[in-house]
Amino acid sequence: IHGVWPDNKSVILNNCKMKFLTLYLQDPKKKSELDKRWPQLRYEKLYGIEKHDLWEKEFLKHGSCSINRYKQEAYFDLAMKIKDRFDLLGTLRNQGIIPGSTYELDDIERAVKTVSIEVPSLKCIQKPLGNVELNEIGI
């Protein structure tokens, strides 16, 4: 998970930070469940769970835009529910697309569309030697 980004049906909302808003995650079980689905890969596991820098950044940037509808706990519960519902890695594997191999973008789009109504947003990055790598799937 990169984040859960609310929108108003025409534009993705972000940077709605409210003054004095901070991240408040205390439940160790909730943090452990969140870490399983939304690991903070730039940090060692225990540091990531305790300091939750990525979760805080994403909540303040995007979750704060939906604070009237989804309080912090509900925002993170929604992120985990969406992750479980779409299981993109499992979906890709079920469609014969295995990480580390080469595929056409159309094949990846078709695979994701088996669990999503809309065409996914595929973001790629240029790697050395002219290789292109899938970096993010937005649904």
Residue, then its C-alpha position, 0 to 999 in steps of 0.5 A: i500500500h502506498g496510501v488511501w487517497p480520497d477524492n471528490k469524484s473529480v480530483i484526488l484530495n491531498n494536503c488537507k492537514m489540519k492544525f494540531l493533527t497528529l497520528y495516534l496509533q496505540d493498539p499493538k495488535k492494530k499496528s501489527e496488522l497494519d504492518k502486515r499489509w502496509p509495511q514501512l520498507r524504508y525502516e527496520k520493522l520495529y522502528g517502523i511500527e513504533k514511529h510509523d513515519l510513513w503511516e503518519k505522512e500518508f494520513l496527514k497528506h491524504g487521510s486528513c482530507s476525509i477526517n469528517r468521514y473516516k477518523q484515523e482508526a477507520y482510515f487505516d481499517l479501510a486501507m487494510k480492507i481494500k488491501d485484502r479485497f484486491d490482493l493485487l500480488g495474488t491476483l497477478r500470480n493467479q493470472g500468470i504474472i510473476p514478479g521478476s519476469t517481463y510482461e506487456l502493460d496490457d497483460i498487467e492491466r487485464a489481470v488487475k481488471t479481473v478484480s477492479i472495474e476501472v483500468p488501473s493506473l500503472k506507474c513505471i520507472q526507468k531502470p539502468l540499461g533501458n529497462v522499465e519496472l512496474n513501480e505502482i498500481g493505482i486502483 
